[in-house]
């Protein structure tokens, strides 16, 4: 039911955007929000299933995250490969119409997925179950083994300032830039997705057994150093070494996405292991919201940095300085790396008082097969 509702909402939203040429900005934003929400709800639900199974099978947590990452990389590869060409052939409105296809797929998942149905609910239990879930989440967050990694994850994303908007306009509009077309940008991003695909396989077969702290040290360090490729490109040093712009940008995009994905994978595995029993999906969604807050902070910080150095669509004199400051800030999370546990990635990361807490939400075996985030209602027949 959940997939069908949000899939239908996504289809209607995207078709509404594609069929109205002079749509008011408020309605356009509402449609985009509804379409994104439809995909996000489906994504969170799948994450809930992965988090729940990671708790019951800790040794398979890395494998499940690798499978999800592999699927995401393949989807990104297909999307980036077609994006520039489709925008050129169909225009923005036509592309919005095509974006209804993923929403249709979400709807079809809801049709094909067999969910156990409950007809009689004890609605008076909703408030109590919600309160129990909130208490369990708060108790878990207060544990140093949980809030310390959460703080590191937020700082790791927030301090990696996002200045891609400035880089995009420099690559397409700057007089001294490479003057790439939209199609070229799409193909370059597609090649970068191949890098993400390869690094997912690398993590699965070579790195998943390394402890979180050691792996995050090297990925965070490489994340900062890889940003120097952008600096070489903007200063046009690649041409002095005889490396063409297109070839250099392909290398830059591939390296950046590979390291970004390699940095993201252990954080996903660690997040899945921090979820208490009974509310795995809800708590995993909370951890992902912390990460997304960090990403949002990085975009705001990146926009502020570009504004301070007066980098606009036509002015790029100080872009190199913004890149240098971003690269330095990318390395600063290394100073708080002690927040991440040096634990075995194949074992549980939760303390015993949280794993065995009776305050955690208990769900019947039949409900464990369901894909709901939290069972806030009980089956009257099961009581």
C-alpha positions in Angstrom: 0.0 0.0 0.0 2.8 2.4 0.9 4.6 1.8 -2.4 1.5 2.2 -4.4 0.4 5.4 -2.8 3.8 7.2 -3.1 4.4 5.7 -6.6 1.1 7.1 -7.8 1.9 10.5 -6.2 5.3 10.6 -8.0 3.7 9.8 -11.4 1.1 12.5 -11.0 3.7 15.1 -9.8 6.1 14.5 -12.7 3.3 14.4 -15.3 1.9 17.7 -13.8 5.3 19.3 -14.3 5.8 18.1 -17.8 2.3 19.2 -19.1 2.4 22.8 -17.8 4.9 25.1 -19.5 4.2 28.2 -17.4 3.7 26.6 -14.0 3.8 28.9 -10.9 7.0 28.4 -8.9 5.0 27.4 -5.8 3.2 24.5 -7.6 6.5 23.6 -9.3 8.2 23.3 -6.0 5.3 21.3 -4.5 5.4 18.9 -7.4 9.2 18.4 -7.2 8.8 17.9 -3.4 6.1 15.3 -3.9 8.0 13.4 -6.6 11.2 13.4 -4.4 9.2 12.2 -1.4 7.7 9.3 -3.3 11.2 8.0 -4.2 12.6 8.8 -0.7 9.8 6.9 1.1 10.5 3.8 -1.0 14.3 4.2 -0.4 13.8 4.6 3.4 11.6 1.5 3.4 14.2 -0.6 1.7 16.8 0.8 4.1 14.6 -0.3 7.0 14.7 -3.8 5.7 18.4 -3.7 5.3 18.9 -2.3 8.8 16.7 -4.9 10.3 18.5 -7.7 8.6 21.9 -6.2 9.5 20.9 -6.3 13.2 19.9 -10.0 13.0 22.8 -11.0 10.8 25.7 -8.7 11.6 28.2 -10.6 9.5 26.1 -9.9 6.4 25.7 -6.1 7.0 28.6 -5.2 4.6 27.3 -7.5 1.9 23.8 -6.0 2.0 25.1 -2.5 1.9 27.4 -3.5 -1.0 24.4 -4.9 -2.9 22.5 -1.6 -2.4 25.4 0.5 -3.4 25.9 -1.7 -6.5 22.3 -1.2 -7.5 22.6 2.6 -6.9 25.8 2.8 -9.0 24.2 1.0 -11.9 21.2 3.3 -11.8 23.4 6.4 -11.6 25.4 5.1 -14.6 22.3 4.7 -16.7 20.8 8.0 -15.6 24.0 10.1 -16.2 24.6 8.4 -19.6 21.1 9.4 -20.8 20.6 12.8 -19.0 22.4 15.1 -21.3 21.2 13.6 -24.5 17.6 13.4 -23.3 17.6 17.1 -22.3 19.0 18.0 -25.7 16.4 15.9 -27.6 13.3 16.3 -25.4 13.9 19.5 -23.5 13.3 19.9 -19.7 9.6 19.3 -19.9 10.0 16.1 -21.8 12.6 14.9 -19.3 10.2 15.6 -16.4 7.7 13.4 -18.2 10.2 10.6 -18.4 10.9 10.9 -14.7 7.5 9.5 -14.1 8.9 6.1 -15.1 10.8 5.5 -11.9 7.6 6.4 -10.0 5.7 3.8 -12.1 8.4 1.2 -11.1 7.8 2.1 -7.4 4.1 1.6 -7.9 4.7 -1.8 -9.6 6.8 -2.9 -6.6 3.8 -2.2 -4.4 1.6 -4.3 -6.7 4.0 -7.2 -6.9 5.1 -7.1 -3.2 3.1 -9.5 -1.0 2.6 -7.9 2.3 0.8 -9.5 5.3 -2.4 -7.6 5.9 -3.9 -6.8 9.3 -7.6 -6.0 9.4 -8.2 -5.3 13.1 -6.0 -2.7 14.8 -5.9 -1.7 18.4 -5.7 2.0 17.7 -5.5 2.8 21.4 -2.0 1.2 21.4 -0.6 3.7 18.8 0.3 6.4 21.3 1.9 3.9 23.7 3.9 2.2 20.9 5.0 5.6 19.6 6.1 6.6 23.1 8.0 3.4 23.5 9.8 3.9 20.2 10.8 7.5 21.1 12.1 6.3 24.5 14.2 3.6 22.9 15.6 6.0 20.3 16.5 8.6 23.0 18.2 5.9 25.2 20.2 4.7 22.2 21.3 8.2 21.2 22.5 8.9 24.7 25.0 6.0 24.5 28.6 7.2 23.7 28.9 4.3 21.3 26.1 5.8 19.2 26.3 9.6 19.5 30.0 9.8 19.0 29.9 8.1 15.5 26.8 10.2 14.6 28.8 13.4 15.4 31.7 12.2 13.3 29.4 11.4 10.4 27.8 14.9 10.5 31.1 16.7 10.7 32.6 14.6 7.9 29.8 15.6 5.5 29.4 19.2 6.8 33.1 20.1 6.5 33.3 18.9 2.9 31.9 22.1 1.4 30.0 21.6 -1.8 31.2 24.1 -4.5 30.2 22.0 -7.5 27.9 24.8 -8.7 30.9 27.1 -9.2 32.8 24.2 -10.8 29.9 23.5 -13.2 29.6 27.0 -14.5 33.4 27.3 -14.8 33.5 24.2 -16.9 30.6 25.3 -19.2 30.6 29.1 -19.2 34.0 30.5 -18.3 36.1 32.1 -21.0 39.2 30.3 -19.7 37.4 27.0 -19.0 37.1 23.9 -21.1 33.6 24.9 -22.5 31.9 21.5 -22.0 28.4 21.0 -23.2 25.6 19.6 -21.1 25.9 16.3 -22.9 29.6 16.1 -22.1 28.9 16.8 -18.4 26.4 13.9 -18.4 28.9 11.5 -20.0 31.7 12.5 -17.6 29.3 11.9 -14.6 28.5 8.5 -16.2 32.2 7.6 -16.2 32.4 8.6 -12.6 29.5 6.2 -11.8 31.6 3.4 -13.3 34.2 4.4 -10.7 31.6 4.0 -8.0 30.6 0.7 -9.3 34.2 -0.6 -9.2 34.9 0.7 -5.7 31.7 -1.1 -4.5 33.1 -4.3 -5.8 36.5 -3.4 -4.2 34.9 -2.8 -0.8 32.9 -6.0 -1.0 35.9 -8.3 -1.8 38.8 -6.5 -0.2 38.0 -3.9 2.4 34.8 -4.8 4.2 36.7 -6.6 7.0 38.9 -3.7 7.9 38.0 -1.8 11.1 35.9 1.3 10.7 38.5 3.8 12.1 41.4 2.7 9.9 39.4 2.6 6.8 37.8 6.0 7.4 41.3 7.5 8.1 42.5 6.7 4.7 39.3 7.5 2.8 39.0 10.9 4.5 42.7 11.7 3.7 42.3 10.6 0.1 39.0 12.6 0.0 41.0 15.8 0.8 43.9 15.0 -1.6 41.6 14.2 -4.5 40.2 17.7 -4.4 43.6 18.9 -5.5 42.7 17.6 -9.0 40.0 20.4 -9.2 42.7 22.9 -8.3 45.0 21.7 -11.0 42.2 21.9 -13.5 41.1 25.5 -12.6 44.7 26.7 -12.6 45.1 25.0 -16.1 48.1 23.1 -14.9 46.9 20.0 -16.7 47.5 21.7 -20.1 51.0 22.5 -19.1 51.6 18.8 -18.5 50.0 18.0 -21.9 46.8 16.4 -20.5 43.6 17.4 -22.4 40.7 18.9 -20.4 38.2 16.1 -21.2 40.6 13.3 -20.3 41.7 15.1 -17.1 38.1 15.8 -16.0 37.1 12.2 -16.6 39.9 11.1 -14.3 38.9 13.8 -11.8 35.2 12.7 -11.8 36.2 9.0 -11.5 38.6 9.5 -8.6 36.2 11.8 -6.8 33.2 9.5 -7.0 35.3 6.4 -6.2 36.7 7.9 -3.0 33.3 9.5 -2.1 31.7 6.1 -2.4 34.5 4.3 -0.5 34.1 6.9 2.3 30.3 6.4 2.3 30.3 2.6 2.4 31.7 2.0 5.9 29.5 4.8 7.3 26.5 3.0 6.0 27.6 -0.3 7.5 28.3 1.4 10.8 24.9 3.1 10.8 23.1 -0.2 10.2 24.9 -1.7 13.2 23.9 1.2 15.5 20.2 0.5 15.2 18.5 -1.0 18.3 16.3 -4.1 17.9 12.6 -3.5 17.1 13.0 0.0 15.7 15.8 -0.6 13.2 14.1 1.1 10.2 13.1 4.2 12.2 16.5 4.6 13.8 18.3 4.1 10.5 16.2 6.8 9.0 17.2 9.1 11.8 20.8 8.4 11.2 20.4 9.1 7.5 18.7 12.4 8.3 21.8 13.3 10.3 23.9 12.6 7.3 21.6 14.5 5.0 21.7 17.4 7.4 25.5 17.3 7.1 25.2 17.4 3.3 22.7 20.3 3.5 25.2 22.1 5.7 27.9 21.5 3.2 25.8 23.0 0.4 25.0 26.1 2.5 28.6 26.4 3.5 29.8 26.0 -0.1 27.4 28.6 -1.3 28.5 31.0 1.4 32.2 30.3 0.5 31.5 31.1 -3.2 29.6 34.2 -2.2 32.5 35.5 0.1 35.0 35.0 -2.7 32.6 36.6 -5.3 32.4 33.5 -7.5 29.4 33.8 -9.8 28.3 32.5 -13.2 30.6 34.9 -14.9 33.3 35.6 -12.3 35.8 32.9 -11.4 39.0 34.7 -10.4 38.9 33.4 -6.8 37.5 29.9 -7.5 40.9 28.4 -7.0 41.1 29.8 -3.5 37.6 28.4 -2.7 38.8 25.0 -3.9 41.9 25.2 -1.7 39.9 26.1 1.4 37.5 23.2 0.7 40.3 20.7 0.4 41.8 21.8 3.7 38.4 21.5 5.5 38.0 18.0 4.0 41.0 16.8 6.1 39.9 18.4 9.4 37.5 15.5 10.3 40.6 13.4 10.9 41.1 15.3 14.2 37.8 13.9 15.5 38.3 10.4 14.1 38.6 9.1 17.7 34.8 9.4 17.8 34.5 6.3 15.6 35.0 2.9 17.3 37.9 0.7 16.4 35.6 -2.3 16.3 35.2 -5.4 14.1 32.8 -4.6 11.2 31.4 -8.1 11.4 30.2 -7.8 15.0 27.5 -5.7 16.7 28.4 -2.1 17.6 25.7 -1.6 20.1 26.3 -1.9 23.9 24.6 -4.7 25.7 22.3 -2.4 27.7 20.8 -1.2 24.4 20.7 -4.5 22.6 19.0 -6.3 25.5 16.8 -3.4 26.6 13.3 -4.3 27.3 12.3 -0.8 26.3 12.9 -1.7 22.7 9.9 -2.3 20.6 9.1 -6.0 20.3 7.5 -7.1 17.1 5.8 -10.4 16.4 7.5 -12.8 13.9 4.8 -12.1 11.3 5.4 -8.4 11.5 9.2 -8.8 11.1 8.5 -9.9 7.6 6.6 -6.6 7.0 8.3 -3.6 5.5 6.8 -1.0 7.9 9.3 1.2 9.7 7.7 0.8 13.2 4.8 -1.3 14.2 2.7 1.4 15.9 -0.4 -0.7 15.8 -1.0 -4.3 17.0 -3.1 -7.0 15.5 -6.2 -7.5 17.7 -6.2 -11.2 16.8 -2.7 -11.6 18.1 -3.5 -10.2 21.6 
